């Protein structure tokens, strides 16, 4: 028996011939028909991901909003009913506990979605700081999450749901039926493409998964694994917790100052982040392209004038752009666009250049 947890779709993935790997305490599909093929399907047609390993918490009660405002760095009072927000939990010293999505059902009912490997840690963190009259429940085990991403996602999903998708704006969500299964459908994602995330019961996940694949087959929809999810999110400069940020890095260093609302009032980590903003960060997360053929992988050290000054946090060939790209922390004084530096690849220094991000941005429709 595997020591790792499995999603409700584990047997389905095995039946599809997926390559399964340990990831964040889970046994997850990394690819089905090949990372490049699945990546390209998401960019050109659509891909379907099982991301049921993600964690979900319900926060309810008259003081639910105040608790989330205290816990997260973004301003949750800006959310309307049916709206979702990218945010983060921060430590008092400014490091990142986790990056999260906050969904507002109404003023007394929210859902927080957290990274799979952080689910236990995040729940304990929230509980330990819940000194208000709010109920916090971990609903991860009974909740499945599928992500349908790509330019044909709406075309595939619309005939299968009673939700009018045209009226669902980005970072909004609603409840409805998908293939007769109760679901929350949000217009969010982690690939840089238009798409939807579908929350349903664990029991309902298999008919939704199979129904979507059947309906989308003629459009080119493919099941996609974590390998393609990683290359897609890197092209779109969507950060990965544990690689691009963690408890030792701040949101300001990671370029996520736009989800730090210092003016909203007190929240955990505010004083440290305010101090860092006033003094200026000492390092920044930058995007780079390799100038040669070498591929910079995660954790490779970065050098300037033969002195080690940082490291790669994410690195990969860009399947869409046909070049090798990555993210790295460098000293702030060396973080300007166009700056060249070196990355140690198999004990050889290879040239890289800082470029603007996101590396890939889909055309406005």
ABEGO torsion letter per residue (X at the ends): XBABBBBAAAAAAAAAGBBBBBBGGBBBBABAAEAAAAAAAAAABBBBBBAAABBBBBBBEAAAAAAAAAABABBAAABBBGBBBBBBBBBAAGBBABBBBBBBABAABBBBBBBAAAAAAAAAAAAAABABBBBBBBAAAABBBBBBBEAAAAAAAAAABABBAAABBBGBBBBBBBGGBBBBBBBBEAAGBBEBBBBBBAAAAAAAAAAAAAAAAAAGBBBBBAAAAAAAAAAAGBBBBGAABBAABBAAAAGAAAABBAAAEBBBGAAAAAAAAAAEBABBBBBBBBABABBBBBGBBBBBGGBBABBBABBBBBAAAGBBBBBBBBBAAAABBGBBBBBBBGGBBBBBBBBBOBABBBBBX
